[in-house]
């Protein structure tokens, strides 16, 4: 039996003006997995975490993410609705 997916990110993009901090990221983390981000300074690791925690609401991201039972989707950078 497959383990439950506890974090799911689909096509997540985060921009600040013309700068793209996170570009179309898709990933899944299953219960019990240890997951980490490796990358150079400025690669978007912190922004990806902030988007998933929805703490980047001043500059909404585009895409879909889900953590356990909470999910959110942003279709455009000006759409702030969550589902």
PDB file with SEQRES, HELIX, SHEET and CRYST1 records, atoms N, CA, C and O in Angstrom:
SEQRES   1 A   83  UNK UNK UNK UNK UNK UNK UNK UNK UNK UNK UNK UNK UNK          
SEQRES   2 A   83  UNK UNK UNK UNK UNK UNK UNK UNK UNK UNK UNK UNK UNK          
SEQRES   3 A   83  UNK UNK UNK UNK UNK UNK UNK UNK UNK UNK UNK UNK UNK          
SEQRES   4 A   83  UNK UNK UNK UNK UNK UNK UNK UNK UNK UNK UNK UNK UNK          
SEQRES   5 A   83  UNK UNK UNK UNK UNK UNK UNK UNK UNK UNK UNK UNK UNK          
SEQRES   6 A   83  UNK UNK UNK UNK UNK UNK UNK UNK UNK UNK UNK UNK UNK          
SEQRES   7 A   83  UNK UNK UNK UNK UNK                                          
HELIX    1 AA1 UNK A   45  UNK A   52  1                                   8    
HELIX    2 AA2 UNK A   57  UNK A   59  5                                   3    
SHEET    1 AA1 4 UNK A  19  UNK A  30  0                                        
SHEET    2 AA1 4 UNK A   5  UNK A  16 -1                                        
SHEET    3 AA1 4 UNK A  62  UNK A  67 -1                                        
SHEET    4 AA1 4 UNK A  70  UNK A  74 -1                                        
CRYST1    1.000    1.000    1.000  90.00  90.00  90.00 P 1           1          
ATOM      1  N   UNK A   1       0.833  -1.183   0.000  1.00  0.00           N  
ATOM      2  CA  UNK A   1       0.000   0.000   0.000  1.00  0.00           C  
ATOM      3  C   UNK A   1       0.881   1.251   0.000  1.00  0.00           C  
ATOM      4  O   UNK A   1       1.817   1.349   0.794  1.00  0.00           O  
ATOM      5  N   UNK A   2       0.589   2.198  -0.879  1.00  0.00           N  
ATOM      6  CA  UNK A   2       1.337   3.452  -0.940  1.00  0.00           C  
ATOM      7  C   UNK A   2       1.070   4.299   0.284  1.00  0.00           C  
ATOM      8  O   UNK A   2      -0.054   4.344   0.785  1.00  0.00           O  
ATOM      9  N   UNK A   3       2.100   4.970   0.764  1.00  0.00           N  
ATOM     10  CA  UNK A   3       1.939   5.876   1.891  1.00  0.00           C  
ATOM     11  C   UNK A   3       1.215   7.140   1.429  1.00  0.00           C  
ATOM     12  O   UNK A   3       1.349   7.570   0.284  1.00  0.00           O  
ATOM     13  N   UNK A   4       0.449   7.719   2.347  1.00  0.00           N  
ATOM     14  CA  UNK A   4      -0.343   8.917   2.088  1.00  0.00           C  
ATOM     15  C   UNK A   4       0.562  10.091   1.693  1.00  0.00           C  
ATOM     16  O   UNK A   4       1.626  10.287   2.280  1.00  0.00           O  
ATOM     17  N   UNK A   5       0.134  10.856   0.707  1.00  0.00           N  
ATOM     18  CA  UNK A   5       0.841  12.073   0.315  1.00  0.00           C  
ATOM     19  C   UNK A   5       0.455  13.160   1.314  1.00  0.00           C  
ATOM     20  O   UNK A   5      -0.724  13.476   1.473  1.00  0.00           O  
ATOM     21  N   UNK A   6       1.464  13.734   1.990  1.00  0.00           N  
ATOM     22  CA  UNK A   6       1.177  14.752   3.000  1.00  0.00           C  
ATOM     23  C   UNK A   6       1.494  16.169   2.519  1.00  0.00           C  
ATOM     24  O   UNK A   6       0.965  17.139   3.060  1.00  0.00           O  
ATOM     25  N   UNK A   7       2.347  16.292   1.514  1.00  0.00           N  
ATOM     26  CA  UNK A   7       2.606  17.589   0.885  1.00  0.00           C  
ATOM     27  C   UNK A   7       2.621  17.378  -0.620  1.00  0.00           C  
ATOM     28  O   UNK A   7       3.313  16.499  -1.133  1.00  0.00           O  
ATOM     29  N   UNK A   8       1.854  18.191  -1.311  1.00  0.00           N  
ATOM     30  CA  UNK A   8       1.797  18.115  -2.764  1.00  0.00           C  
ATOM     31  C   UNK A   8       1.871  19.532  -3.322  1.00  0.00           C  
ATOM     32  O   UNK A   8       1.110  20.407  -2.910  1.00  0.00           O  
ATOM     33  N   UNK A   9       2.784  19.754  -4.255  1.00  0.00           N  
ATOM     34  CA  UNK A   9       2.952  21.048  -4.909  1.00  0.00           C  
ATOM     35  C   UNK A   9       2.866  20.799  -6.404  1.00  0.00           C  
ATOM     36  O   UNK A   9       3.512  19.891  -6.928  1.00  0.00           O  
ATOM     37  N   UNK A  10       2.067  21.606  -7.091  1.00  0.00           N  
ATOM     38  CA  UNK A  10       1.877  21.403  -8.523  1.00  0.00           C  
ATOM     39  C   UNK A  10       2.037  22.720  -9.272  1.00  0.00           C  
ATOM     40  O   UNK A  10       1.266  23.658  -9.068  1.00  0.00           O  
ATOM     41  N   UNK A  11       3.035  22.782 -10.131  1.00  0.00           N  
ATOM     42  CA  UNK A  11       3.260  23.904 -11.039  1.00  0.00           C  
ATOM     43  C   UNK A  11       3.325  25.246 -10.300  1.00  0.00           C  
ATOM     44  O   UNK A  11       2.735  26.228 -10.751  1.00  0.00           O  
ATOM     45  N   UNK A  12       4.033  25.292  -9.176  1.00  0.00           N  
ATOM     46  CA  UNK A  12       4.113  26.496  -8.355  1.00  0.00           C  
ATOM     47  C   UNK A  12       5.134  27.471  -8.923  1.00  0.00           C  
ATOM     48  O   UNK A  12       6.278  27.100  -9.184  1.00  0.00           O  
ATOM     49  N   UNK A  13       4.722  28.700  -9.110  1.00  0.00           N  
ATOM     50  CA  UNK A  13       5.592  29.757  -9.616  1.00  0.00           C  
ATOM     51  C   UNK A  13       5.463  30.964  -8.705  1.00  0.00           C  
ATOM     52  O   UNK A  13       4.354  31.320  -8.306  1.00  0.00           O  
ATOM     53  N   UNK A  14       6.568  31.596  -8.371  1.00  0.00           N  
ATOM     54  CA  UNK A  14       6.584  32.776  -7.517  1.00  0.00           C  
ATOM     55  C   UNK A  14       7.466  33.824  -8.158  1.00  0.00           C  
ATOM     56  O   UNK A  14       8.648  33.585  -8.408  1.00  0.00           O  
ATOM     57  N   UNK A  15       6.881  35.008  -8.430  1.00  0.00           N  
ATOM     58  CA  UNK A  15       7.625  36.091  -9.070  1.00  0.00           C  
ATOM     59  C   UNK A  15       7.596  37.342  -8.205  1.00  0.00           C  
ATOM     60  O   UNK A  15       6.635  37.589  -7.476  1.00  0.00           O  
ATOM     61  N   UNK A  16       8.651  38.116  -8.298  1.00  0.00           N  
ATOM     62  CA  UNK A  16       8.740  39.446  -7.716  1.00  0.00           C  
ATOM     63  C   UNK A  16       9.054  40.387  -8.873  1.00  0.00           C  
ATOM     64  O   UNK A  16      10.211  40.513  -9.273  1.00  0.00           O  
ATOM     65  N   UNK A  17       8.041  41.041  -9.407  1.00  0.00           N  
ATOM     66  CA  UNK A  17       8.246  41.866 -10.600  1.00  0.00           C  
ATOM     67  C   UNK A  17       8.663  40.990 -11.760  1.00  0.00           C  
ATOM     68  O   UNK A  17       7.960  40.043 -12.116  1.00  0.00           O  
ATOM     69  N   UNK A  18       9.808  41.302 -12.353  1.00  0.00           N  
ATOM     70  CA  UNK A  18      10.335  40.509 -13.474  1.00  0.00           C  
ATOM     71  C   UNK A  18      11.183  39.333 -13.024  1.00  0.00           C  
ATOM     72  O   UNK A  18      11.563  38.500 -13.846  1.00  0.00           O  
ATOM     73  N   UNK A  19      11.493  39.247 -11.714  1.00  0.00           N  
ATOM     74  CA  UNK A  19      12.345  38.178 -11.193  1.00  0.00           C  
ATOM     75  C   UNK A  19      11.509  36.967 -10.804  1.00  0.00           C  
ATOM     76  O   UNK A  19      10.561  37.094 -10.030  1.00  0.00           O  
ATOM     77  N   UNK A  20      11.847  35.802 -11.328  1.00  0.00           N  
ATOM     78  CA  UNK A  20      11.161  34.552 -10.991  1.00  0.00           C  
ATOM     79  C   UNK A  20      11.967  33.834  -9.922  1.00  0.00           C  
ATOM     80  O   UNK A  20      13.067  33.345 -10.180  1.00  0.00           O  
ATOM     81  N   UNK A  21      11.397  33.775  -8.699  1.00  0.00           N  
ATOM     82  CA  UNK A  21      12.088  33.138  -7.580  1.00  0.00           C  
ATOM     83  C   UNK A  21      11.883  31.633  -7.579  1.00  0.00           C  
ATOM     84  O   UNK A  21      12.800  30.886  -7.239  1.00  0.00           O  
ATOM     85  N   UNK A  22      10.692  31.177  -7.956  1.00  0.00           N  
ATOM     86  CA  UNK A  22      10.346  29.752  -8.029  1.00  0.00           C  
ATOM     87  C   UNK A  22       9.657  29.552  -9.371  1.00  0.00           C  
ATOM     88  O   UNK A  22       8.706  30.266  -9.689  1.00  0.00           O  
ATOM     89  N   UNK A  23      10.124  28.593 -10.159  1.00  0.00           N  
ATOM     90  CA  UNK A  23       9.637  28.453 -11.535  1.00  0.00           C  
ATOM     91  C   UNK A  23       9.046  27.073 -11.798  1.00  0.00           C  
ATOM     92  O   UNK A  23       9.779  26.115 -12.045  1.00  0.00           O  
ATOM     93  N   UNK A  24       7.718  26.971 -11.745  1.00  0.00           N  
ATOM     94  CA  UNK A  24       6.959  25.765 -12.103  1.00  0.00           C  
ATOM     95  C   UNK A  24       7.445  24.512 -11.361  1.00  0.00           C  
ATOM     96  O   UNK A  24       7.788  23.512 -11.991  1.00  0.00           O  
ATOM     97  N   UNK A  25       7.472  24.567 -10.036  1.00  0.00           N  
ATOM     98  CA  UNK A  25       7.916  23.443  -9.207  1.00  0.00           C  
ATOM     99  C   UNK A  25       6.750  22.478  -8.980  1.00  0.00           C  
ATOM    100  O   UNK A  25       5.639  22.906  -8.667  1.00  0.00           O  
ATOM    101  N   UNK A  26       7.001  21.194  -9.136  1.00  0.00           N  
ATOM    102  CA  UNK A  26       6.038  20.140  -8.834  1.00  0.00           C  
ATOM    103  C   UNK A  26       6.753  19.094  -7.983  1.00  0.00           C  
ATOM    104  O   UNK A  26       7.836  18.630  -8.343  1.00  0.00           O  
ATOM    105  N   UNK A  27       6.140  18.718  -6.841  1.00  0.00           N  
ATOM    106  CA  UNK A  27       6.732  17.697  -5.982  1.00  0.00           C  
ATOM    107  C   UNK A  27       5.659  17.074  -5.093  1.00  0.00           C  
ATOM    108  O   UNK A  27       4.585  17.645  -4.903  1.00  0.00           O  
ATOM    109  N   UNK A  28       5.963  15.904  -4.556  1.00  0.00           N  
ATOM    110  CA  UNK A  28       5.103  15.213  -3.593  1.00  0.00           C  
ATOM    111  C   UNK A  28       5.981  14.625  -2.492  1.00  0.00           C  
ATOM    112  O   UNK A  28       7.053  14.081  -2.759  1.00  0.00           O  
ATOM    113  N   UNK A  29       5.509  14.743  -1.248  1.00  0.00           N  
ATOM    114  CA  UNK A  29       6.191  14.148  -0.108  1.00  0.00           C  
ATOM    115  C   UNK A  29       5.198  13.208   0.563  1.00  0.00           C  
ATOM    116  O   UNK A  29       4.075  13.604   0.876  1.00  0.00           O  
ATOM    117  N   UNK A  30       5.607  11.977   0.781  1.00  0.00           N  
ATOM    118  CA  UNK A  30       4.729  10.979   1.407  1.00  0.00           C  
ATOM    119  C   UNK A  30       5.023  10.873   2.895  1.00  0.00           C  
ATOM    120  O   UNK A  30       6.125  11.183   3.348  1.00  0.00           O  
ATOM    121  N   UNK A  31       4.020  10.430   3.651  1.00  0.00           N  
ATOM    122  CA  UNK A  31       4.163  10.256   5.102  1.00  0.00           C  
ATOM    123  C   UNK A  31       5.405   9.413   5.407  1.00  0.00           C  
ATOM    124  O   UNK A  31       5.604   8.347   4.825  1.00  0.00           O  
ATOM    125  N   UNK A  32       6.227   9.906   6.322  1.00  0.00           N  
ATOM    126  CA  UNK A  32       7.426   9.189   6.736  1.00  0.00           C  
ATOM    127  C   UNK A  32       8.677   9.546   5.957  1.00  0.00           C  
ATOM    128  O   UNK A  32       9.776   9.187   6.380  1.00  0.00           O  
ATOM    129  N   UNK A  33       8.553  10.241   4.833  1.00  0.00           N  
ATOM    130  CA  UNK A  33       9.723  10.630   4.053  1.00  0.00           C  
ATOM    131  C   UNK A  33      10.414  11.831   4.692  1.00  0.00           C  
ATOM    132  O   UNK A  33       9.774  12.670   5.327  1.00  0.00           O  
ATOM    133  N   UNK A  34      11.709  11.897   4.515  1.00  0.00           N  
ATOM    134  CA  UNK A  34      12.485  13.071   4.885  1.00  0.00           C  
ATOM    135  C   UNK A  34      12.815  13.777   3.581  1.00  0.00           C  
ATOM    136  O   UNK A  34      13.389  13.188   2.665  1.00  0.00           O  
ATOM    137  N   UNK A  35      12.446  15.044   3.514  1.00  0.00           N  
ATOM    138  CA  UNK A  35      12.584  15.793   2.270  1.00  0.00           C  
ATOM    139  C   UNK A  35      13.363  17.062   2.539  1.00  0.00           C  
ATOM    140  O   UNK A  35      13.078  17.758   3.514  1.00  0.00           O  
ATOM    141  N   UNK A  36      14.338  17.384   1.706  1.00  0.00           N  
ATOM    142  CA  UNK A  36      15.139  18.594   1.885  1.00  0.00           C  
ATOM    143  C   UNK A  36      15.350  19.306   0.567  1.00  0.00           C  
ATOM    144  O   UNK A  36      15.162  18.734  -0.507  1.00  0.00           O  
ATOM    145  N   UNK A  37      15.741  20.560   0.667  1.00  0.00           N  
ATOM    146  CA  UNK A  37      16.032  21.375  -0.507  1.00  0.00           C  
ATOM    147  C   UNK A  37      17.518  21.690  -0.533  1.00  0.00           C  
ATOM    148  O   UNK A  37      18.079  22.137   0.468  1.00  0.00           O  
ATOM    149  N   UNK A  38      18.149  21.462  -1.658  1.00  0.00           N  
ATOM    150  CA  UNK A  38      19.546  21.815  -1.864  1.00  0.00           C  
ATOM    151  C   UNK A  38      19.607  22.769  -3.037  1.00  0.00           C  
ATOM    152  O   UNK A  38      18.924  22.573  -4.042  1.00  0.00           O  
ATOM    153  N   UNK A  39      20.418  23.793  -2.913  1.00  0.00           N  
ATOM    154  CA  UNK A  39      20.567  24.721  -4.022  1.00  0.00           C  
ATOM    155  C   UNK A  39      21.402  25.917  -3.624  1.00  0.00           C  
ATOM    156  O   UNK A  39      21.652  26.162  -2.444  1.00  0.00           O  
ATOM    157  N   UNK A  40      21.822  26.642  -4.613  1.00  0.00           N  
ATOM    158  CA  UNK A  40      22.647  27.831  -4.394  1.00  0.00           C  
ATOM    159  C   UNK A  40      21.832  28.932  -3.724  1.00  0.00           C  
ATOM    160  O   UNK A  40      20.602  28.891  -3.716  1.00  0.00           O  
ATOM    161  N   UNK A  41      22.528  29.910  -3.167  1.00  0.00           N  
ATOM    162  CA  UNK A  41      21.853  31.088  -2.627  1.00  0.00           C  
ATOM    163  C   UNK A  41      21.020  31.723  -3.741  1.00  0.00           C  
ATOM    164  O   UNK A  41      21.490  31.874  -4.869  1.00  0.00           O  
ATOM    165  N   UNK A  42      19.787  32.091  -3.414  1.00  0.00           N  
ATOM    166  CA  UNK A  42      18.909  32.717  -4.396  1.00  0.00           C  
ATOM    167  C   UNK A  42      18.185  31.739  -5.302  1.00  0.00           C  
ATOM    168  O   UNK A  42      17.537  32.156  -6.262  1.00  0.00           O  
ATOM    169  N   UNK A  43      18.280  30.445  -5.017  1.00  0.00           N  
ATOM    170  CA  UNK A  43      17.661  29.432  -5.879  1.00  0.00           C  
ATOM    171  C   UNK A  43      16.160  29.285  -5.652  1.00  0.00           C  
ATOM    172  O   UNK A  43      15.481  28.642  -6.453  1.00  0.00           O  
ATOM    173  N   UNK A  44      15.621  29.873  -4.566  1.00  0.00           N  
ATOM    174  CA  UNK A  44      14.182  29.815  -4.336  1.00  0.00           C  
ATOM    175  C   UNK A  44      13.735  28.847  -3.259  1.00  0.00           C  
ATOM    176  O   UNK A  44      12.538  28.601  -3.111  1.00  0.00           O  
ATOM    177  N   UNK A  45      14.673  28.293  -2.504  1.00  0.00           N  
ATOM    178  CA  UNK A  45      14.331  27.304  -1.469  1.00  0.00           C  
ATOM    179  C   UNK A  45      13.402  27.896  -0.410  1.00  0.00           C  
ATOM    180  O   UNK A  45      12.370  27.305  -0.090  1.00  0.00           O  
ATOM    181  N   UNK A  46      13.759  29.041   0.125  1.00  0.00           N  
ATOM    182  CA  UNK A  46      12.958  29.673   1.171  1.00  0.00           C  
ATOM    183  C   UNK A  46      11.618  30.135   0.621  1.00  0.00           C  
ATOM    184  O   UNK A  46      10.599  30.008   1.299  1.00  0.00           O  
ATOM    185  N   UNK A  47      11.601  30.661  -0.583  1.00  0.00           N  
ATOM    186  CA  UNK A  47      10.336  31.109  -1.176  1.00  0.00           C  
ATOM    187  C   UNK A  47       9.377  29.950  -1.399  1.00  0.00           C  
ATOM    188  O   UNK A  47       8.170  30.102  -1.210  1.00  0.00           O  
ATOM    189  N   UNK A  48       9.892  28.804  -1.793  1.00  0.00           N  
ATOM    190  CA  UNK A  48       9.044  27.625  -1.969  1.00  0.00           C  
ATOM    191  C   UNK A  48       8.389  27.251  -0.640  1.00  0.00           C  
ATOM    192  O   UNK A  48       7.191  26.970  -0.592  1.00  0.00           O  
ATOM    193  N   UNK A  49       9.173  27.248   0.431  1.00  0.00           N  
ATOM    194  CA  UNK A  49       8.614  26.946   1.760  1.00  0.00           C  
ATOM    195  C   UNK A  49       7.603  28.003   2.173  1.00  0.00           C  
ATOM    196  O   UNK A  49       6.556  27.670   2.727  1.00  0.00           O  
ATOM    197  N   UNK A  50       7.896  29.267   1.913  1.00  0.00           N  
ATOM    198  CA  UNK A  50       6.984  30.354   2.275  1.00  0.00           C  
ATOM    199  C   UNK A  50       5.671  30.244   1.506  1.00  0.00           C  
ATOM    200  O   UNK A  50       4.604  30.484   2.071  1.00  0.00           O  
ATOM    201  N   UNK A  51       5.735  29.886   0.239  1.00  0.00           N  
ATOM    202  CA  UNK A  51       4.506  29.718  -0.554  1.00  0.00           C  
ATOM    203  C   UNK A  51       3.657  28.588   0.011  1.00  0.00           C  
ATOM    204  O   UNK A  51       2.438  28.715   0.118  1.00  0.00           O  
ATOM    205  N   UNK A  52       4.292  27.503   0.365  1.00  0.00           N  
ATOM    206  CA  UNK A  52       3.548  26.366   0.910  1.00  0.00           C  
ATOM    207  C   UNK A  52       2.945  26.697   2.270  1.00  0.00           C  
ATOM    208  O   UNK A  52       1.899  26.163   2.636  1.00  0.00           O  
ATOM    209  N   UNK A  53       3.600  27.572   3.010  1.00  0.00           N  
ATOM    210  CA  UNK A  53       3.074  27.998   4.306  1.00  0.00           C  
ATOM    211  C   UNK A  53       2.125  29.180   4.143  1.00  0.00           C  
ATOM    212  O   UNK A  53       1.529  29.639   5.118  1.00  0.00           O  
ATOM    213  N   UNK A  54       1.984  29.670   2.921  1.00  0.00           N  
ATOM    214  CA  UNK A  54       1.126  30.798   2.570  1.00  0.00           C  
ATOM    215  C   UNK A  54       1.530  32.057   3.319  1.00  0.00           C  
ATOM    216  O   UNK A  54       0.697  32.927   3.576  1.00  0.00           O  
ATOM    217  N   UNK A  55       2.804  32.156   3.668  1.00  0.00           N  
ATOM    218  CA  UNK A  55       3.266  33.360   4.354  1.00  0.00           C  
ATOM    219  C   UNK A  55       3.748  34.411   3.368  1.00  0.00           C  
ATOM    220  O   UNK A  55       4.206  35.480   3.770  1.00  0.00           O  
ATOM    221  N   UNK A  56       3.649  34.118   2.102  1.00  0.00           N  
ATOM    222  CA  UNK A  56       4.076  35.071   1.085  1.00  0.00           C  
ATOM    223  C   UNK A  56       2.865  35.759   0.466  1.00  0.00           C  
ATOM    224  O   UNK A  56       2.866  36.057  -0.728  1.00  0.00           O  
ATOM    225  N   UNK A  57       1.833  36.013   1.265  1.00  0.00           N  
ATOM    226  CA  UNK A  57       0.570  36.528   0.739  1.00  0.00           C  
ATOM    227  C   UNK A  57       0.685  37.936   0.160  1.00  0.00           C  
ATOM    228  O   UNK A  57      -0.169  38.345  -0.628  1.00  0.00           O  
ATOM    229  N   UNK A  58       1.730  38.688   0.536  1.00  0.00           N  
ATOM    230  CA  UNK A  58       1.915  40.009  -0.070  1.00  0.00           C  
ATOM    231  C   UNK A  58       2.177  39.901  -1.561  1.00  0.00           C  
ATOM    232  O   UNK A  58       1.800  40.786  -2.330  1.00  0.00           O  
ATOM    233  N   UNK A  59       2.815  38.829  -1.963  1.00  0.00           N  
ATOM    234  CA  UNK A  59       3.126  38.579  -3.374  1.00  0.00           C  
ATOM    235  C   UNK A  59       2.654  37.164  -3.690  1.00  0.00           C  
ATOM    236  O   UNK A  59       3.462  36.236  -3.684  1.00  0.00           O  
ATOM    237  N   UNK A  60       1.351  36.977  -3.970  1.00  0.00           N  
ATOM    238  CA  UNK A  60       0.812  35.621  -4.148  1.00  0.00           C  
ATOM    239  C   UNK A  60       1.539  34.824  -5.231  1.00  0.00           C  
ATOM    240  O   UNK A  60       2.014  35.376  -6.224  1.00  0.00           O  
ATOM    241  N   UNK A  61       1.609  33.547  -5.014  1.00  0.00           N  
ATOM    242  CA  UNK A  61       2.202  32.638  -5.986  1.00  0.00           C  
ATOM    243  C   UNK A  61       1.112  32.121  -6.922  1.00  0.00           C  
ATOM    244  O   UNK A  61      -0.079  32.262  -6.644  1.00  0.00           O  
ATOM    245  N   UNK A  62       1.530  31.532  -8.014  1.00  0.00           N  
ATOM    246  CA  UNK A  62       0.623  30.888  -8.956  1.00  0.00           C  
ATOM    247  C   UNK A  62       0.871  29.398  -8.860  1.00  0.00           C  
ATOM    248  O   UNK A  62       2.022  28.962  -8.845  1.00  0.00           O  
ATOM    249  N   UNK A  63      -0.184  28.615  -8.794  1.00  0.00           N  
ATOM    250  CA  UNK A  63      -0.040  27.169  -8.736  1.00  0.00           C  
ATOM    251  C   UNK A  63      -0.969  26.560  -7.722  1.00  0.00           C  
ATOM    252  O   UNK A  63      -1.932  27.194  -7.288  1.00  0.00           O  
ATOM    253  N   UNK A  64      -0.684  25.325  -7.340  1.00  0.00           N  
ATOM    254  CA  UNK A  64      -1.532  24.598  -6.408  1.00  0.00           C  
ATOM    255  C   UNK A  64      -0.635  23.891  -5.400  1.00  0.00           C  
ATOM    256  O   UNK A  64       0.387  23.313  -5.770  1.00  0.00           O  
ATOM    257  N   UNK A  65      -1.018  23.937  -4.121  1.00  0.00           N  
ATOM    258  CA  UNK A  65      -0.278  23.213  -3.103  1.00  0.00           C  
ATOM    259  C   UNK A  65      -1.230  22.687  -2.055  1.00  0.00           C  
ATOM    260  O   UNK A  65      -2.291  23.261  -1.810  1.00  0.00           O  
ATOM    261  N   UNK A  66      -0.837  21.590  -1.441  1.00  0.00           N  
ATOM    262  CA  UNK A  66      -1.664  20.941  -0.429  1.00  0.00           C  
ATOM    263  C   UNK A  66      -0.753  20.351   0.630  1.00  0.00           C  
ATOM    264  O   UNK A  66       0.255  19.717   0.316  1.00  0.00           O  
ATOM    265  N   UNK A  67      -1.115  20.567   1.889  1.00  0.00           N  
ATOM    266  CA  UNK A  67      -0.395  19.981   3.013  1.00  0.00           C  
ATOM    267  C   UNK A  67      -1.423  19.330   3.920  1.00  0.00           C  
ATOM    268  O   UNK A  67      -2.252  20.019   4.515  1.00  0.00           O  
ATOM    269  N   UNK A  68      -1.375  18.016   4.030  1.00  0.00           N  
ATOM    270  CA  UNK A  68      -2.352  17.235   4.788  1.00  0.00           C  
ATOM    271  C   UNK A  68      -3.749  17.562   4.257  1.00  0.00           C  
ATOM    272  O   UNK A  68      -4.037  17.256   3.100  1.00  0.00           O  
ATOM    273  N   UNK A  69      -4.617  18.165   5.051  1.00  0.00           N  
ATOM    274  CA  UNK A  69      -5.984  18.431   4.593  1.00  0.00           C  
ATOM    275  C   UNK A  69      -6.179  19.850   4.096  1.00  0.00           C  
ATOM    276  O   UNK A  69      -7.250  20.160   3.575  1.00  0.00           O  
ATOM    277  N   UNK A  70      -5.179  20.737   4.234  1.00  0.00           N  
ATOM    278  CA  UNK A  70      -5.288  22.111   3.753  1.00  0.00           C  
ATOM    279  C   UNK A  70      -4.823  22.173   2.316  1.00  0.00           C  
ATOM    280  O   UNK A  70      -3.781  21.618   1.970  1.00  0.00           O  
ATOM    281  N   UNK A  71      -5.594  22.850   1.472  1.00  0.00           N  
ATOM    282  CA  UNK A  71      -5.140  23.042   0.100  1.00  0.00           C  
ATOM    283  C   UNK A  71      -5.451  24.458  -0.342  1.00  0.00           C  
ATOM    284  O   UNK A  71      -6.370  25.097   0.171  1.00  0.00           O  
ATOM    285  N   UNK A  72      -4.677  24.939  -1.297  1.00  0.00           N  
ATOM    286  CA  UNK A  72      -4.870  26.279  -1.841  1.00  0.00           C  
ATOM    287  C   UNK A  72      -4.484  26.272  -3.308  1.00  0.00           C  
ATOM    288  O   UNK A  72      -3.642  25.489  -3.748  1.00  0.00           O  
ATOM    289  N   UNK A  73      -5.113  27.152  -4.044  1.00  0.00           N  
ATOM    290  CA  UNK A  73      -4.807  27.280  -5.469  1.00  0.00           C  
ATOM    291  C   UNK A  73      -4.864  28.747  -5.829  1.00  0.00           C  
ATOM    292  O   UNK A  73      -5.775  29.465  -5.417  1.00  0.00           O  
ATOM    293  N   UNK A  74      -3.894  29.187  -6.593  1.00  0.00           N  
ATOM    294  CA  UNK A  74      -3.898  30.538  -7.112  1.00  0.00           C  
ATOM    295  C   UNK A  74      -3.734  30.422  -8.619  1.00  0.00           C  
ATOM    296  O   UNK A  74      -2.758  29.855  -9.111  1.00  0.00           O  
ATOM    297  N   UNK A  75      -4.707  30.967  -9.346  1.00  0.00           N  
ATOM    298  CA  UNK A  75      -4.663  30.866 -10.806  1.00  0.00           C  
ATOM    299  C   UNK A  75      -3.796  31.951 -11.427  1.00  0.00           C  
ATOM    300  O   UNK A  75      -3.104  31.709 -12.416  1.00  0.00           O  
ATOM    301  N   UNK A  76      -3.833  33.150 -10.848  1.00  0.00           N  
ATOM    302  CA  UNK A  76      -2.996  34.237 -11.334  1.00  0.00           C  
ATOM    303  C   UNK A  76      -2.417  34.945 -10.137  1.00  0.00           C  
ATOM    304  O   UNK A  76      -2.874  34.743  -9.012  1.00  0.00           O  
ATOM    305  N   UNK A  77      -1.424  35.768 -10.362  1.00  0.00           N  
ATOM    306  CA  UNK A  77      -0.796  36.467  -9.247  1.00  0.00           C  
ATOM    307  C   UNK A  77      -1.741  37.472  -8.610  1.00  0.00           C  
ATOM    308  O   UNK A  77      -1.484  37.903  -7.486  1.00  0.00           O  
ATOM    309  N   UNK A  78      -2.827  37.869  -9.275  1.00  0.00           N  
ATOM    310  CA  UNK A  78      -3.777  38.811  -8.686  1.00  0.00           C  
ATOM    311  C   UNK A  78      -4.952  38.110  -8.036  1.00  0.00           C  
ATOM    312  O   UNK A  78      -5.748  38.763  -7.362  1.00  0.00           O  
ATOM    313  N   UNK A  79      -5.091  36.793  -8.214  1.00  0.00           N  
ATOM    314  CA  UNK A  79      -6.164  36.011  -7.607  1.00  0.00           C  
ATOM    315  C   UNK A  79      -5.729  35.555  -6.223  1.00  0.00           C  
ATOM    316  O   UNK A  79      -4.765  34.800  -6.095  1.00  0.00           O  
ATOM    317  N   UNK A  80      -6.428  36.004  -5.190  1.00  0.00           N  
ATOM    318  CA  UNK A  80      -6.046  35.643  -3.820  1.00  0.00           C  
ATOM    319  C   UNK A  80      -7.019  34.668  -3.197  1.00  0.00           C  
ATOM    320  O   UNK A  80      -6.997  34.479  -1.981  1.00  0.00           O  
ATOM    321  N   UNK A  81      -7.869  34.045  -3.986  1.00  0.00           N  
ATOM    322  CA  UNK A  81      -8.826  33.100  -3.442  1.00  0.00           C  
ATOM    323  C   UNK A  81      -8.161  31.764  -3.163  1.00  0.00           C  
ATOM    324  O   UNK A  81      -7.271  31.336  -3.899  1.00  0.00           O  
ATOM    325  N   UNK A  82      -8.597  31.111  -2.098  1.00  0.00           N  
ATOM    326  CA  UNK A  82      -8.085  29.780  -1.751  1.00  0.00           C  
ATOM    327  C   UNK A  82      -9.242  28.808  -1.783  1.00  0.00           C  
ATOM    328  O   UNK A  82     -10.370  29.167  -1.444  1.00  0.00           O  
ATOM    329  N   UNK A  83      -8.970  27.574  -2.191  1.00  0.00           N  
ATOM    330  CA  UNK A  83     -10.003  26.535  -2.195  1.00  0.00           C  
ATOM    331  C   UNK A  83      -9.571  25.390  -1.361  1.00  0.00           C  
ATOM    332  O   UNK A  83     -10.302  24.408  -1.233  1.00  0.00           O  
TER     333      UNK A  83                                                      
END                                                                             
